[in-house]
Amino acid sequence: MAANTTTEWIDPITCPFCGDELASPGAGFVDHIHENADCEDGFDHWRENIAGDLAGEWSG
Ligand SMILES: [Zn+2]
């Protein structure tokens, strides 16, 4: 079993929104989106989509 949980991150050390390389996976990405409003906006939408999908599946 893969340890994949909620994301389908293709490359965790690259920002999926602007393609920039991150200092580190995870924490580096959090720092990155705090410094890049466009990426933070994209991340918010991405997260809402994930939440919406889960809510849709779980509510029925
Ligand atoms: Zn970015």
N, CA, C, O and the ligand as a Tripos MOL2 file, in Angstrom:
@<TRIPOS>MOLECULE
protein
  241   239    61     0     0
PROTEIN
NO_CHARGES

@<TRIPOS>ATOM
      1 N           0.8430   -1.2050    0.0000 N.3       1 MET1
      2 CA          0.0000    0.0000    0.0000 C.3       1 MET1
      3 C           0.8760    1.2510    0.0000 C.2       1 MET1
      4 O           1.8210    1.3580    0.7810 O.2       1 MET1
      5 N           0.5640    2.1600   -0.8510 N.am      2 ALA2
      6 CA          1.2980    3.4260   -0.8800 C.3       2 ALA2
      7 C           0.8760    4.2950    0.2980 C.2       2 ALA2
      8 O          -0.2310    4.1740    0.8220 O.2       2 ALA2
      9 N           1.7820    5.1640    0.6930 N.am      3 ALA3
     10 CA          1.4850    6.0460    1.8140 C.3       3 ALA3
     11 C           0.7730    7.2990    1.3500 C.2       3 ALA3
     12 O           0.7230    8.2920    2.0760 O.2       3 ALA3
     13 N           0.2330    7.2640    0.1750 N.am      4 ASN4
     14 CA         -0.4730    8.4200   -0.3820 C.3       4 ASN4
     15 C          -1.7830    8.6170    0.3700 C.2       4 ASN4
     16 O          -2.5870    7.6930    0.4910 O.2       4 ASN4
     17 N          -1.9880    9.8270    0.8700 N.am      5 THR5
     18 CA         -3.1870   10.0590    1.6770 C.3       5 THR5
     19 C          -4.2280   10.8640    0.9210 C.2       5 THR5
     20 O          -5.1470   10.2930    0.3330 O.2       5 THR5
     21 N          -4.0960   12.1890    0.9310 N.am      6 THR6
     22 CA         -5.1590   12.9990    0.3510 C.3       6 THR6
     23 C          -4.7650   13.6870   -0.9460 C.2       6 THR6
     24 O          -5.6400   14.1300   -1.6900 O.2       6 THR6
     25 N          -3.4800   13.7880   -1.2340 N.am      7 THR7
     26 CA         -3.0900   14.5580   -2.4010 C.3       7 THR7
     27 C          -2.6460   13.6740   -3.5490 C.2       7 THR7
     28 O          -2.3570   12.4900   -3.3720 O.2       7 THR7
     29 N          -2.5980   14.2660   -4.7160 N.am      8 GLU8
     30 CA         -2.0390   13.5820   -5.8730 C.3       8 GLU8
     31 C          -0.9050   14.4380   -6.4080 C.2       8 GLU8
     32 O          -0.7850   14.6690   -7.6110 O.2       8 GLU8
     33 N          -0.0810   14.8990   -5.4850 N.am      9 TRP9
     34 CA          1.0370   15.7760   -5.8210 C.3       9 TRP9
     35 C           1.9680   15.0550   -6.7760 C.2       9 TRP9
     36 O           2.4430   13.9590   -6.4810 O.2       9 TRP9
     37 N           2.2250   15.6580   -7.8990 N.am     10 ILE10
     38 CA          3.0910   15.0210   -8.8860 C.3      10 ILE10
     39 C           4.5500   15.1430   -8.4580 C.2      10 ILE10
     40 O           5.2890   14.1590   -8.4460 O.2      10 ILE10
     41 N           4.9560   16.3660   -8.1080 N.am     11 ASP11
     42 CA          6.3340   16.5920   -7.7120 C.3      11 ASP11
     43 C           6.3390   17.5020   -6.4850 C.2      11 ASP11
     44 O           6.1730   18.7140   -6.6220 O.2      11 ASP11
     45 N           6.5240   16.9490   -5.3070 N.am     12 PRO12
     46 CA          6.3450   17.7110   -4.0650 C.3      12 PRO12
     47 C           7.3910   18.7840   -3.8310 C.2      12 PRO12
     48 O           7.2240   19.6000   -2.9250 O.2      12 PRO12
     49 N           8.4530   18.8160   -4.6050 N.am     13 ILE13
     50 CA          9.4210   19.8870   -4.3980 C.3      13 ILE13
     51 C           9.2770   20.9800   -5.4390 C.2      13 ILE13
     52 O          10.1170   21.8760   -5.5200 O.2      13 ILE13
     53 N           8.2290   20.9140   -6.2290 N.am     14 THR14
     54 CA          7.9760   21.9610   -7.2040 C.3      14 THR14
     55 C           6.5790   22.5290   -6.9830 C.2      14 THR14
     56 O           5.6120   21.7840   -6.8260 O.2      14 THR14
     57 N           6.4850   23.8490   -6.9720 N.am     15 CYS15
     58 CA          5.1750   24.4670   -6.8150 C.3      15 CYS15
     59 C           4.3270   24.1440   -8.0420 C.2      15 CYS15
     60 O           4.7370   24.4340   -9.1660 O.2      15 CYS15
     61 N           3.1360   23.5420   -7.8410 N.am     16 PRO16
     62 CA          2.2960   23.1680   -8.9780 C.3      16 PRO16
     63 C           1.6340   24.3730   -9.6360 C.2      16 PRO16
     64 O           1.0490   24.2450  -10.7110 O.2      16 PRO16
     65 N           1.7190   25.5340   -9.0070 N.am     17 PHE17
     66 CA          1.0290   26.7090   -9.5330 C.3      17 PHE17
     67 C           1.9360   27.6050  -10.3610 C.2      17 PHE17
     68 O           1.4830   28.2140  -11.3300 O.2      17 PHE17
     69 N           3.2060   27.6950   -9.9940 N.am     18 CYS18
     70 CA          4.1080   28.5450  -10.7690 C.3      18 CYS18
     71 C           5.3190   27.7720  -11.2670 C.2      18 CYS18
     72 O           6.0780   28.2740  -12.0970 O.2      18 CYS18
     73 N           5.5100   26.5370  -10.7600 N.am     19 GLY19
     74 CA          6.6000   25.6970  -11.2460 C.3      19 GLY19
     75 C           7.9280   25.9700  -10.5650 C.2      19 GLY19
     76 O           8.9380   25.3560  -10.9090 O.2      19 GLY19
     77 N           7.9420   26.8830   -9.6020 N.am     20 ASP20
     78 CA          9.1840   27.1750   -8.8950 C.3      20 ASP20
     79 C           9.6170   25.9920   -8.0360 C.2      20 ASP20
     80 O           8.7910   25.2380   -7.5210 O.2      20 ASP20
     81 N          10.9090   25.8510   -7.8970 N.am     21 GLU21
     82 CA         11.4230   24.8120   -7.0120 C.3      21 GLU21
     83 C          11.2940   25.2710   -5.5670 C.2      21 GLU21
     84 O          11.5660   26.4290   -5.2510 O.2      21 GLU21
     85 N          10.8760   24.3570   -4.6880 N.am     22 LEU22
     86 CA         10.6810   24.7030   -3.2830 C.3      22 LEU22
     87 C          11.9220   24.3470   -2.4720 C.2      22 LEU22
     88 O          12.6820   23.4470   -2.8290 O.2      22 LEU22
     89 N          12.1090   25.0810   -1.3640 N.am     23 ALA23
     90 CA         13.2650   24.8250   -0.5010 C.3      23 ALA23
     91 C          13.1690   23.4250    0.0850 C.2      23 ALA23
     92 O          14.1830   22.7540    0.2780 O.2      23 ALA23
     93 N          11.9450   22.9880    0.3690 N.am     24 SER24
     94 CA         11.7240   21.6430    0.8980 C.3      24 SER24
     95 C          10.2650   21.2830    0.6780 C.2      24 SER24
     96 O           9.4170   22.1700    0.5840 O.2      24 SER24
     97 N           9.9610   19.9910    0.5960 N.am     25 PRO25
     98 CA          8.5610   19.5920    0.4380 C.3      25 PRO25
     99 C           7.7650   19.9530    1.6960 C.2      25 PRO25
    100 O           8.3280   19.9840    2.7910 O.2      25 PRO25
    101 N           6.5040   20.2160    1.5570 N.am     26 GLY26
    102 CA          5.6590   20.4680    2.7250 C.3      26 GLY26
    103 C           5.8690   21.8570    3.2880 C.2      26 GLY26
    104 O           5.2210   22.8090    2.8540 O.2      26 GLY26
    105 N           6.7730   21.9820    4.2540 N.am     27 ALA27
    106 CA          7.0090   23.2610    4.9050 C.3      27 ALA27
    107 C           7.4770   24.3080    3.9020 C.2      27 ALA27
    108 O           7.0730   25.4680    3.9770 O.2      27 ALA27
    109 N           8.3210   23.9030    2.9740 N.am     28 GLY28
    110 CA          8.8010   24.8300    1.9540 C.3      28 GLY28
    111 C           7.6580   25.3500    1.1080 C.2      28 GLY28
    112 O           7.6650   26.5070    0.6890 O.2      28 GLY28
    113 N           6.6870   24.5110    0.8600 N.am     29 PHE29
    114 CA          5.5370   24.9320    0.0640 C.3      29 PHE29
    115 C           4.6890   25.9270    0.8210 C.2      29 PHE29
    116 O           4.1990   26.8950    0.2400 O.2      29 PHE29
    117 N           4.5070   25.7010    2.1190 N.am     30 VAL30
    118 CA          3.7380   26.6420    2.9430 C.3      30 VAL30
    119 C           4.4000   28.0110    2.9310 C.2      30 VAL30
    120 O           3.7300   29.0300    2.7600 O.2      30 VAL30
    121 N           5.7290   28.0340    3.1150 N.am     31 ASP31
    122 CA          6.4590   29.3040    3.0470 C.3      31 ASP31
    123 C           6.2760   29.9470    1.6780 C.2      31 ASP31
    124 O           6.0640   31.1540    1.5610 O.2      31 ASP31
    125 N           6.3600   29.1290    0.6680 N.am     32 HIS32
    126 CA          6.2750   29.6200   -0.7110 C.3      32 HIS32
    127 C           4.9470   30.3080   -0.9890 C.2      32 HIS32
    128 O           4.9320   31.4040   -1.5490 O.2      32 HIS32
    129 N           3.8330   29.6910   -0.6130 N.am     33 ILE33
    130 CA          2.5330   30.2980   -0.9190 C.3      33 ILE33
    131 C           2.2890   31.5420   -0.0780 C.2      33 ILE33
    132 O           1.5220   32.4210   -0.4710 O.2      33 ILE33
    133 N           2.9510   31.6190    1.0970 N.am     34 HIS34
    134 CA          2.8140   32.8400    1.8980 C.3      34 HIS34
    135 C           3.5410   34.0010    1.2370 C.2      34 HIS34
    136 O           3.2080   35.1640    1.4640 O.2      34 HIS34
    137 N           4.5390   33.6780    0.4150 N.am     35 GLU35
    138 CA          5.3150   34.7220   -0.2530 C.3      35 GLU35
    139 C           4.8120   35.0000   -1.6650 C.2      35 GLU35
    140 O           5.2480   35.9540   -2.3100 O.2      35 GLU35
    141 N           3.8910   34.1610   -2.1430 N.am     36 ASN36
    142 CA          3.3910   34.3100   -3.5120 C.3      36 ASN36
    143 C           1.8610   34.2660   -3.5040 C.2      36 ASN36
    144 O           1.2530   33.1980   -3.4410 O.2      36 ASN36
    145 N           1.2610   35.4470   -3.5690 N.am     37 ALA37
    146 CA         -0.1920   35.5500   -3.4570 C.3      37 ALA37
    147 C          -0.8970   34.7350   -4.5390 C.2      37 ALA37
    148 O          -1.9310   34.1210   -4.2750 O.2      37 ALA37
    149 N          -0.3520   34.7230   -5.7460 N.am     38 ASP38
    150 CA         -0.9930   33.9680   -6.8270 C.3      38 ASP38
    151 C          -1.0310   32.4790   -6.5070 C.2      38 ASP38
    152 O          -2.0310   31.8010   -6.7430 O.2      38 ASP38
    153 N           0.0670   31.9900   -5.9720 N.am     39 CYS39
    154 CA          0.1380   30.5700   -5.6450 C.3      39 CYS39
    155 C          -0.7790   30.2520   -4.4600 C.2      39 CYS39
    156 O          -1.4140   29.1980   -4.4250 O.2      39 CYS39
    157 N          -0.8420   31.1670   -3.4970 N.am     40 GLU40
    158 CA         -1.7170   30.9480   -2.3490 C.3      40 GLU40
    159 C          -3.1680   30.8950   -2.8100 C.2      40 GLU40
    160 O          -3.9590   30.0850   -2.3270 O.2      40 GLU40
    161 N          -3.5030   31.7650   -3.7470 N.am     41 ASP41
    162 CA         -4.8570   31.7860   -4.2970 C.3      41 ASP41
    163 C          -5.1540   30.4510   -4.9850 C.2      41 ASP41
    164 O          -6.2220   29.8670   -4.8020 O.2      41 ASP41
    165 N          -4.1910   29.9840   -5.7790 N.am     42 GLY42
    166 CA         -4.3690   28.7140   -6.4710 C.3      42 GLY42
    167 C          -4.5090   27.5680   -5.4880 C.2      42 GLY42
    168 O          -5.3150   26.6600   -5.6910 O.2      42 GLY42
    169 N          -3.7250   27.6120   -4.4250 N.am     43 PHE43
    170 CA         -3.7790   26.5570   -3.4220 C.3      43 PHE43
    171 C          -5.1250   26.5570   -2.7190 C.2      43 PHE43
    172 O          -5.6920   25.4960   -2.4590 O.2      43 PHE43
    173 N          -5.6430   27.7470   -2.4070 N.am     44 ASP44
    174 CA         -6.9540   27.8440   -1.7580 C.3      44 ASP44
    175 C          -8.0240   27.1910   -2.6150 C.2      44 ASP44
    176 O          -8.8690   26.4470   -2.1150 O.2      44 ASP44
    177 N          -7.9790   27.4770   -3.9180 N.am     45 HIS45
    178 CA         -8.9770   26.8960   -4.8200 C.3      45 HIS45
    179 C          -8.8150   25.3850   -4.9070 C.2      45 HIS45
    180 O          -9.7930   24.6380   -4.9030 O.2      45 HIS45
    181 N          -7.5520   24.9490   -4.9860 N.am     46 TRP46
    182 CA         -7.2780   23.5120   -5.0570 C.3      46 TRP46
    183 C          -7.8260   22.8030   -3.8180 C.2      46 TRP46
    184 O          -8.4470   21.7440   -3.9060 O.2      46 TRP46
    185 N          -7.5730   23.4270   -2.6520 N.am     47 ARG47
    186 CA         -8.0120   22.8250   -1.3970 C.3      47 ARG47
    187 C          -9.5290   22.7820   -1.3220 C.2      47 ARG47
    188 O         -10.1090   21.8120   -0.8340 O.2      47 ARG47
    189 N         -10.1720   23.8460   -1.8130 N.am     48 GLU48
    190 CA        -11.6340   23.8710   -1.8100 C.3      48 GLU48
    191 C         -12.1900   22.7670   -2.7040 C.2      48 GLU48
    192 O         -13.2000   22.1430   -2.3790 O.2      48 GLU48
    193 N         -11.5280   22.5370   -3.8180 N.am     49 ASN49
    194 CA        -11.9770   21.4690   -4.7190 C.3      49 ASN49
    195 C         -11.8830   20.1130   -4.0370 C.2      49 ASN49
    196 O         -12.8010   19.2990   -4.1390 O.2      49 ASN49
    197 N         -10.7760   19.8670   -3.3420 N.am     50 ILE50
    198 CA        -10.5990   18.6060   -2.6250 C.3      50 ILE50
    199 C         -11.6920   18.4650   -1.5670 C.2      50 ILE50
    200 O         -12.3430   17.4250   -1.4700 O.2      50 ILE50
    201 N         -11.8850   19.5150   -0.7810 N.am     51 ALA51
    202 CA        -12.8820   19.4900    0.2900 C.3      51 ALA51
    203 C         -14.2730   19.2700   -0.3000 C.2      51 ALA51
    204 O         -15.0810   18.5250    0.2550 O.2      51 ALA51
    205 N         -14.5410   19.9200   -1.4220 N.am     52 GLY52
    206 CA        -15.8480   19.7730   -2.0580 C.3      52 GLY52
    207 C         -16.0690   18.3550   -2.5260 C.2      52 GLY52
    208 O         -17.1590   17.8060   -2.3630 O.2      52 GLY52
    209 N         -15.0430   17.7560   -3.1060 N.am     53 ASP53
    210 CA        -15.1760   16.3710   -3.5650 C.3      53 ASP53
    211 C         -15.4530   15.4270   -2.4100 C.2      53 ASP53
    212 O         -16.3240   14.5610   -2.4920 O.2      53 ASP53
    213 N         -14.6930   15.6080   -1.3210 N.am     54 LEU54
    214 CA        -14.8650   14.7260   -0.1790 C.3      54 LEU54
    215 C         -16.2310   14.9310    0.4360 C.2      54 LEU54
    216 O         -16.9120   13.9650    0.7790 O.2      54 LEU54
    217 N         -16.6400   16.1870    0.5780 N.am     55 ALA55
    218 CA        -17.9390   16.4740    1.1790 C.3      55 ALA55
    219 C         -19.0490   15.8400    0.3350 C.2      55 ALA55
    220 O         -20.0080   15.2810    0.8680 O.2      55 ALA55
    221 N         -18.9010   15.9360   -0.9970 N.am     56 GLY56
    222 CA        -19.9030   15.3820   -1.8760 C.3      56 GLY56
    223 C         -20.0000   13.8660   -1.7350 C.2      56 GLY56
    224 O         -21.0900   13.2940   -1.7440 O.2      56 GLY56
    225 N         -18.8340   13.2280   -1.6040 N.am     57 GLU57
    226 CA        -18.8600   11.7690   -1.5010 C.3      57 GLU57
    227 C         -19.3660   11.3100   -0.1400 C.2      57 GLU57
    228 O         -20.0700   10.3070   -0.0260 O.2      57 GLU57
    229 N         -18.9920   12.0660    0.8890 N.am     58 TRP58
    230 CA        -19.2980   11.6050    2.2370 C.3      58 TRP58
    231 C         -20.7150   11.9550    2.6850 C.2      58 TRP58
    232 O         -21.2550   11.3220    3.5920 O.2      58 TRP58
    233 N         -21.3210   12.9740    2.0450 N.am     59 SER59
    234 CA        -22.6320   13.4180    2.5420 C.3      59 SER59
    235 C         -23.7220   12.4610    2.0940 C.2      59 SER59
    236 O         -24.7620   12.3590    2.7440 O.2      59 SER59
    237 N         -23.4920   11.7460    0.9700 N.am     60 GLY60
    238 CA        -24.5410   10.9010    0.4460 C.3      60 GLY60
    239 C         -24.4830    9.5340    1.1010 C.2      60 GLY60
    240 O         -25.2970    8.6650    0.7890 O.2      60 GLY60
    241 ZN          4.3880   29.0120   -6.7030 Zn       61 ZN61
@<TRIPOS>BOND
     1     1     2 1
     2     2     3 1
     3     3     4 2
     4     3     5 am
     5     5     6 1
     6     6     7 1
     7     7     8 2
     8     7     9 am
     9     9    10 1
    10    10    11 1
    11    11    12 2
    12    11    13 am
    13    13    14 1
    14    14    15 1
    15    15    16 2
    16    15    17 am
    17    17    18 1
    18    18    19 1
    19    19    20 2
    20    19    21 am
    21    21    22 1
    22    22    23 1
    23    23    24 2
    24    23    25 am
    25    25    26 1
    26    26    27 1
    27    27    28 2
    28    27    29 am
    29    29    30 1
    30    30    31 1
    31    31    32 2
    32    31    33 am
    33    33    34 1
    34    34    35 1
    35    35    36 2
    36    35    37 am
    37    37    38 1
    38    38    39 1
    39    39    40 2
    40    39    41 am
    41    41    42 1
    42    42    43 1
    43    43    44 2
    44    43    45 am
    45    45    46 1
    46    46    47 1
    47    47    48 2
    48    47    49 am
    49    49    50 1
    50    50    51 1
    51    51    52 2
    52    51    53 am
    53    53    54 1
    54    54    55 1
    55    55    56 2
    56    55    57 am
    57    57    58 1
    58    58    59 1
    59    59    60 2
    60    59    61 am
    61    61    62 1
    62    62    63 1
    63    63    64 2
    64    63    65 am
    65    65    66 1
    66    66    67 1
    67    67    68 2
    68    67    69 am
    69    69    70 1
    70    70    71 1
    71    71    72 2
    72    71    73 am
    73    73    74 1
    74    74    75 1
    75    75    76 2
    76    75    77 am
    77    77    78 1
    78    78    79 1
    79    79    80 2
    80    79    81 am
    81    81    82 1
    82    82    83 1
    83    83    84 2
    84    83    85 am
    85    85    86 1
    86    86    87 1
    87    87    88 2
    88    87    89 am
    89    89    90 1
    90    90    91 1
    91    91    92 2
    92    91    93 am
    93    93    94 1
    94    94    95 1
    95    95    96 2
    96    95    97 am
    97    97    98 1
    98    98    99 1
    99    99   100 2
   100    99   101 am
   101   101   102 1
   102   102   103 1
   103   103   104 2
   104   103   105 am
   105   105   106 1
   106   106   107 1
   107   107   108 2
   108   107   109 am
   109   109   110 1
   110   110   111 1
   111   111   112 2
   112   111   113 am
   113   113   114 1
   114   114   115 1
   115   115   116 2
   116   115   117 am
   117   117   118 1
   118   118   119 1
   119   119   120 2
   120   119   121 am
   121   121   122 1
   122   122   123 1
   123   123   124 2
   124   123   125 am
   125   125   126 1
   126   126   127 1
   127   127   128 2
   128   127   129 am
   129   129   130 1
   130   130   131 1
   131   131   132 2
   132   131   133 am
   133   133   134 1
   134   134   135 1
   135   135   136 2
   136   135   137 am
   137   137   138 1
   138   138   139 1
   139   139   140 2
   140   139   141 am
   141   141   142 1
   142   142   143 1
   143   143   144 2
   144   143   145 am
   145   145   146 1
   146   146   147 1
   147   147   148 2
   148   147   149 am
   149   149   150 1
   150   150   151 1
   151   151   152 2
   152   151   153 am
   153   153   154 1
   154   154   155 1
   155   155   156 2
   156   155   157 am
   157   157   158 1
   158   158   159 1
   159   159   160 2
   160   159   161 am
   161   161   162 1
   162   162   163 1
   163   163   164 2
   164   163   165 am
   165   165   166 1
   166   166   167 1
   167   167   168 2
   168   167   169 am
   169   169   170 1
   170   170   171 1
   171   171   172 2
   172   171   173 am
   173   173   174 1
   174   174   175 1
   175   175   176 2
   176   175   177 am
   177   177   178 1
   178   178   179 1
   179   179   180 2
   180   179   181 am
   181   181   182 1
   182   182   183 1
   183   183   184 2
   184   183   185 am
   185   185   186 1
   186   186   187 1
   187   187   188 2
   188   187   189 am
   189   189   190 1
   190   190   191 1
   191   191   192 2
   192   191   193 am
   193   193   194 1
   194   194   195 1
   195   195   196 2
   196   195   197 am
   197   197   198 1
   198   198   199 1
   199   199   200 2
   200   199   201 am
   201   201   202 1
   202   202   203 1
   203   203   204 2
   204   203   205 am
   205   205   206 1
   206   206   207 1
   207   207   208 2
   208   207   209 am
   209   209   210 1
   210   210   211 1
   211   211   212 2
   212   211   213 am
   213   213   214 1
   214   214   215 1
   215   215   216 2
   216   215   217 am
   217   217   218 1
   218   218   219 1
   219   219   220 2
   220   219   221 am
   221   221   222 1
   222   222   223 1
   223   223   224 2
   224   223   225 am
   225   225   226 1
   226   226   227 1
   227   227   228 2
   228   227   229 am
   229   229   230 1
   230   230   231 1
   231   231   232 2
   232   231   233 am
   233   233   234 1
   234   234   235 1
   235   235   236 2
   236   235   237 am
   237   237   238 1
   238   238   239 1
   239   239   240 2
@<TRIPOS>SUBSTRUCTURE
     1 MET1         2 RESIDUE 1 A MET
     2 ALA2         6 RESIDUE 1 A ALA
     3 ALA3        10 RESIDUE 1 A ALA
     4 ASN4        14 RESIDUE 1 A ASN
     5 THR5        18 RESIDUE 1 A THR
     6 THR6        22 RESIDUE 1 A THR
     7 THR7        26 RESIDUE 1 A THR
     8 GLU8        30 RESIDUE 1 A GLU
     9 TRP9        34 RESIDUE 1 A TRP
    10 ILE10       38 RESIDUE 1 A ILE
    11 ASP11       42 RESIDUE 1 A ASP
    12 PRO12       46 RESIDUE 1 A PRO
    13 ILE13       50 RESIDUE 1 A ILE
    14 THR14       54 RESIDUE 1 A THR
    15 CYS15       58 RESIDUE 1 A CYS
    16 PRO16       62 RESIDUE 1 A PRO
    17 PHE17       66 RESIDUE 1 A PHE
    18 CYS18       70 RESIDUE 1 A CYS
    19 GLY19       74 RESIDUE 1 A GLY
    20 ASP20       78 RESIDUE 1 A ASP
    21 GLU21       82 RESIDUE 1 A GLU
    22 LEU22       86 RESIDUE 1 A LEU
    23 ALA23       90 RESIDUE 1 A ALA
    24 SER24       94 RESIDUE 1 A SER
    25 PRO25       98 RESIDUE 1 A PRO
    26 GLY26      102 RESIDUE 1 A GLY
    27 ALA27      106 RESIDUE 1 A ALA
    28 GLY28      110 RESIDUE 1 A GLY
    29 PHE29      114 RESIDUE 1 A PHE
    30 VAL30      118 RESIDUE 1 A VAL
    31 ASP31      122 RESIDUE 1 A ASP
    32 HIS32      126 RESIDUE 1 A HIS
    33 ILE33      130 RESIDUE 1 A ILE
    34 HIS34      134 RESIDUE 1 A HIS
    35 GLU35      138 RESIDUE 1 A GLU
    36 ASN36      142 RESIDUE 1 A ASN
    37 ALA37      146 RESIDUE 1 A ALA
    38 ASP38      150 RESIDUE 1 A ASP
    39 CYS39      154 RESIDUE 1 A CYS
    40 GLU40      158 RESIDUE 1 A GLU
    41 ASP41      162 RESIDUE 1 A ASP
    42 GLY42      166 RESIDUE 1 A GLY
    43 PHE43      170 RESIDUE 1 A PHE
    44 ASP44      174 RESIDUE 1 A ASP
    45 HIS45      178 RESIDUE 1 A HIS
    46 TRP46      182 RESIDUE 1 A TRP
    47 ARG47      186 RESIDUE 1 A ARG
    48 GLU48      190 RESIDUE 1 A GLU
    49 ASN49      194 RESIDUE 1 A ASN
    50 ILE50      198 RESIDUE 1 A ILE
    51 ALA51      202 RESIDUE 1 A ALA
    52 GLY52      206 RESIDUE 1 A GLY
    53 ASP53      210 RESIDUE 1 A ASP
    54 LEU54      214 RESIDUE 1 A LEU
    55 ALA55      218 RESIDUE 1 A ALA
    56 GLY56      222 RESIDUE 1 A GLY
    57 GLU57      226 RESIDUE 1 A GLU
    58 TRP58      230 RESIDUE 1 A TRP
    59 SER59      234 RESIDUE 1 A SER
    60 GLY60      238 RESIDUE 1 A GLY
    61 ZN61       241 GROUP 0 **** ****
